[in-house]
Amino acid sequence: MDFKEQLKNLFPEHEEKLEPEKKASSIWLQEAPIICKYEKRKGKPITILEGYTGAISDFKILAKEIKTKLSVGGSFKDEKIIIQGDYRDRIMTMLKEKGFKVKRVGG
């Protein structure tokens, strides 16, 4: 008897929930490229993504997904995603896999 069967015996009225679909797959893809820039602020490198024309909530979901995949800090301000560190190449490949057009600016 495995663990799930034991739980069903203990809690017969409990219904198992299926995993919800990922929200990132429903992000609106645009025709204009997203601009990926590199800057230094207070001596520390940052990567900036800007130029998304869809809904702000979709851009926030994209920001959260990028931060979790790269395991870095960052924020969403003034319709820009700011990622701590120089991750232009990795971010550009992630966005291209999702179907976005990405333009590299600044080196």
BELFEN-V504543 format. One record per pair of residues at least 12 apart in sequence whose C-alpha atoms are under 7 Angstrom apart, sorted by the first residue. I is the first residue (numbers start at 1). J is the second residue. D is the distance in whole Angstrom. If there is no record, write none. Layout:
BEGIN
i->{I	I}
j->{J	J}
d->{D	D}
END
This chain:
BEGIN
i->{24	24	27	28	29	30	32	33	33	33	34	34	34	34	34	34	34	35	35	35	35	35	35	35	36	36	36	36	36	36	36	36	37	37	37	37	38	38	45	45	45	46	46	46	46	46	47	47	47	47	47	47	47	48	48	48	48	49	49	49	50	50	50	60	63	72}
j->{61	62	58	54	100	53	101	101	102	103	49	50	51	52	101	102	103	49	50	51	102	103	104	105	48	49	50	88	102	103	104	105	49	104	105	106	86	106	84	85	86	82	83	84	85	86	82	83	84	85	86	87	88	80	81	82	83	80	81	82	79	80	81	76	81	84}
d->{7	7	6	6	6	7	7	5	5	6	7	6	5	6	6	5	6	6	5	6	6	5	6	7	6	5	7	7	7	6	5	6	6	6	5	6	7	6	7	5	6	7	6	5	5	6	6	5	6	6	6	6	6	7	6	5	6	6	5	7	7	5	7	7	6	6}
END
